[in-house]
Structure formats: structure tokens, C-alpha cells
Amino acid sequence: MLTFFLYFKLYKFQLVFSNGQCYSYLQFIFELFVVIILISNLKKMIKAILVFNNHGKPRLTKFYQHFNEEMQQQIIKETFQLVSKRDDNVCNFLEGGTLIGGSDYKLIYRHYATLYFVFCVDSSESELGILDLIQVFVETLDKCFENVCELDLIFHVDKVHYILNELVMGGMVLETNMNEILIRIEDQNKLEKQESGIIAAPARAVSAVKNMNIPQQIKEMKLPDLPQAIKDLKF
């Protein structure tokens, strides 16, 4: 709704500016300022995304609210303690820890083999919706890495963060359709291959020049006798 309102105001600004209506122009600036304030005050749906193994070792951490390094480590430790002690038969969400926001936030998680995927979200968010989002994230990882495991998150951390950024950006959900996400990832992979080919081209050219025995080839070249060649020319 805010996006539509902003586009409408931009369109109105274009009309107003072209007609030279100074008062309406100032009114537009004021309304645009109000929209910016509203957007800045929007509450982030997701506060943090944490992935750690059964021993509490973090494999992926993404905080959408500023915490210093020490506080982040404490939050990870507290979250692991809250989640790991829960039985597999109980529900997959609980009240957030004291460090992450207490009753104002919820911890929603899924446990896959050796990894816990934990989303810390606003208390008003749908638990089932976030559980589905976690499932989309894991299935996307599984498609990209072909049966994803803990080692993939360790050795391909950049790619994992890129996949996560396709789902969530700035604490807000961007995309929940796995097929759309896979298409974007494939486009990114094609672009990286093209860039790597462009970067590698000069190196291949230098290598080819080095492998050429230029002086020897010049010696072996047979040049025609210049006067005879001139005689053979037909004008």
C-alpha cells in the first residue's frame, strides 16, 4: 500500500512540476516526507536468522538488527540452549530469549539431521508461514547443492548468503516461490561464468604467447626473392 501511495505521489509530482504549481510542489514534499517516516518506522518482521549444528556451532548467522559481536555470540548461545533442549514431539516455536527481545519476539525453528534453522521473528507473525519459509530455504539449498549438508554451509558461505538474500532482505520477506529463486540463482551462475571467462581471457592470451617459439618461427619463414616477387606481380 505504501509503495502504491509513493508511486502515486511521484506521478503527482511530475504533473505538478510541469505545471509550475509551487504550493502543490511543497505539499508533495511534505507528503513524501511523511511516507519516508512511515517506511522507516515499519517494524522488521525478522530480527535474526541462525543456523547451528547439534553442538551449538554456528554455521550461518544473519542479524537484521545491530548487535555487537559479543552480544551476537551470547544470543546464539542462548538460542541454542532454548531450542536444543526441546523434544522433537513438541511444537516448533517458542518465546524469544531475554537477549533477543523476550515476549516481543518468537523463535521458530526446524531441525534437519545435524542442523537447526532458527528464525527470530516478530510476535505477531504467523508461525506456519515462517515454518513454510524455512522449508523453502532448506529445499532451495538442497536443489543448489544437490543434497545439502553441513559442509556446504561451511565451504560455500557466500553462495548460502546469496540464496538467503533472495528470500529475506533487511528483515522483510522478498520471495517465497522456490522456482523463482532458482531462476535468479541460475542467472547469477551464468553471469559469474561469463565474468570468469572474460577475466581468464587475457591470461590465456599471455600463456599462448609464452608458448609460441617466435624467434624460431621467424628463422624458419621463407620469404620470396623481392625482385622476383615484383616481376610476378600482375597489374
C-alpha positions in Angstrom: 0.0 0.0 0.0 2.8 2.4 0.9 4.5 1.5 -2.4 1.4 2.4 -4.4 1.0 5.6 -2.4 4.6 6.6 -3.1 4.2 5.9 -6.9 1.1 8.0 -6.9 2.8 10.9 -5.3 5.7 10.7 -7.7 3.3 10.8 -10.6 1.5 13.8 -9.0 4.9 15.5 -8.6 5.6 15.1 -12.3 2.3 16.8 -13.1 2.7 19.5 -10.6 6.3 20.3 -11.5 5.4 20.5 -15.2 2.5 23.0 -14.4 4.7 25.1 -12.1 2.4 24.9 -9.2 4.6 25.9 -6.3 2.1 25.3 -3.5 1.3 21.8 -4.7 5.0 21.1 -5.0 5.6 22.0 -1.4 2.6 19.9 -0.4 4.1 16.9 -2.3 7.4 17.3 -0.4 5.6 17.3 2.9 3.6 14.2 2.0 6.7 12.4 0.7 8.5 13.2 4.0 5.5 11.6 5.8 5.8 8.5 3.7 9.6 8.2 4.4 8.9 8.4 8.1 6.2 5.7 7.9 8.6 3.4 5.9 11.4 4.0 8.4 9.2 3.1 11.3 8.0 -0.2 9.8 8.8 -3.0 12.2 11.1 -5.6 10.7 9.4 -8.9 10.5 12.5 -11.0 11.0 15.1 -10.0 13.6 17.7 -12.7 13.0 18.3 -16.0 11.2 20.5 -18.5 12.9 21.7 -21.9 11.7 23.8 -24.1 14.1 24.6 -27.7 14.4 23.7 -30.1 17.2 26.7 -29.0 19.3 25.8 -25.3 19.0 28.4 -24.4 16.4 27.1 -21.6 14.2 27.0 -22.3 10.5 25.1 -19.3 9.3 24.2 -16.1 11.2 22.3 -13.1 9.8 21.2 -10.3 12.1 18.8 -7.7 10.8 19.2 -5.5 13.9 22.6 -4.2 15.1 24.3 -6.2 17.9 28.0 -6.1 18.7 30.0 -9.2 18.2 29.9 -10.2 21.9 26.1 -9.8 22.1 25.7 -11.9 18.9 27.6 -14.8 20.4 25.5 -14.6 23.6 22.3 -14.6 21.6 23.5 -17.6 19.6 24.4 -19.5 22.8 21.1 -18.6 24.5 19.0 -19.5 21.4 20.8 -22.9 21.1 20.1 -23.6 24.8 16.4 -22.8 24.3 15.9 -24.8 21.2 18.2 -27.9 21.7 16.6 -28.9 25.0 13.2 -29.2 23.4 11.8 -32.6 22.5 11.2 -33.4 18.8 7.5 -34.0 19.5 6.7 -30.5 20.7 5.8 -27.5 18.6 8.5 -25.7 16.6 8.1 -22.3 18.1 8.6 -20.7 21.5 9.0 -17.3 23.1 12.3 -15.5 22.3 15.1 -15.3 24.7 15.7 -12.4 27.0 18.6 -11.1 24.9 16.8 -11.2 21.6 13.6 -9.4 22.8 11.7 -11.6 25.2 7.9 -11.9 24.7 8.0 -9.4 21.8 9.7 -12.0 19.6 9.3 -15.7 18.8 11.8 -18.3 17.9 10.5 -20.5 15.1 12.8 -23.4 14.1 13.1 -26.6 12.2 15.6 -29.4 13.0 17.1 -31.2 10.0 19.6 -34.0 10.7 22.6 -32.2 12.3 21.3 -28.6 11.7 18.9 -26.2 13.4 17.4 -23.5 11.3 16.0 -20.8 13.6 14.2 -17.6 12.7 13.7 -14.9 15.3 10.5 -13.1 14.2 8.0 -10.5 15.5 5.5 -12.0 17.9 2.6 -11.0 15.5 3.9 -13.2 12.7 2.4 -16.4 11.6 4.2 -19.5 12.9 3.1 -21.6 10.0 4.1 -19.0 7.5 7.7 -18.8 8.9 7.9 -22.6 9.0 7.0 -22.7 5.3 9.7 -20.1 4.7 12.3 -22.2 6.5 11.2 -25.2 4.4 11.6 -23.1 1.2 15.1 -22.0 2.2 16.2 -25.6 3.0 14.7 -27.0 -0.2 16.4 -24.3 -2.2 19.7 -25.1 -0.6 19.1 -28.8 -1.3 18.5 -28.0 -5.0 21.5 -25.8 -5.4 24.0 -28.1 -3.6 22.3 -31.4 -4.5 21.5 -32.9 -1.1 22.8 -30.1 1.1 24.8 -30.9 4.2 26.6 -29.1 7.0 29.9 -28.9 5.0 28.1 -27.0 2.2 27.3 -24.2 4.6 30.9 -24.1 5.8 32.7 -24.1 2.4 30.1 -22.2 0.3 29.1 -19.5 2.8 28.9 -16.7 0.1 26.5 -18.7 -2.0 24.4 -19.6 1.0 24.1 -15.9 1.9 23.2 -15.1 -1.6 20.4 -17.6 -1.6 19.2 -16.3 1.8 19.2 -12.7 0.4 16.8 -13.8 -2.3 14.3 -14.8 0.4 14.9 -12.2 3.0 16.3 -8.7 2.8 16.6 -6.2 5.6 14.3 -8.4 7.8 11.5 -8.4 5.3 10.4 -11.4 3.1 11.1 -10.8 -0.6 10.2 -14.1 -2.2 8.6 -17.5 -1.2 8.4 -19.2 -4.6 11.3 -21.6 -4.8 11.1 -21.8 -8.6 11.6 -18.0 -8.9 14.5 -18.1 -6.5 16.2 -20.9 -8.5 15.8 -19.0 -11.8 17.6 -16.0 -10.2 20.3 -18.2 -8.9 20.8 -19.8 -12.3 21.0 -16.4 -13.9 23.6 -15.4 -11.3 25.6 -18.5 -12.1 25.6 -17.8 -15.8 26.7 -14.2 -15.1 29.6 -15.4 -13.0 30.7 -17.9 -15.7 30.7 -15.1 -18.3 32.7 -12.8 -16.0 35.2 -15.6 -15.2 35.6 -16.2 -18.9 36.3 -12.5 -19.6 38.8 -12.3 -16.7 40.6 -15.5 -17.8 40.9 -14.4 -21.5 43.9 -12.2 -21.0 45.7 -14.8 -19.0 45.1 -17.4 -21.7 46.4 -15.0 -24.4 49.6 -14.3 -22.4 50.1 -18.1 -21.9 49.6 -18.7 -25.6 52.2 -16.1 -26.5 54.7 -17.6 -24.0 54.2 -21.0 -25.5 55.0 -19.7 -29.0 58.6 -20.1 -30.2 58.5 -16.8 -32.1 62.3 -16.4 -32.8 62.5 -19.9 -34.2 59.4 -19.4 -36.4 60.8 -16.2 -37.8 64.0 -18.0 -38.7 62.1 -20.8 -40.5 59.9 -18.4 -42.5 60.8 -18.4 -46.2 60.5 -15.0 -47.8 60.3 -14.8 -51.6 63.1 -13.0 -53.5 61.9 -9.4 -53.6 62.8 -8.7 -57.2 61.3 -11.9 -58.4 58.1 -11.2 -56.5 57.9 -7.8 -58.1 58.3 -9.4 -61.6 55.4 -11.8 -60.8 53.0 -9.1 -59.9 50.3 -8.5 -62.5 48.9 -5.0 -62.8 
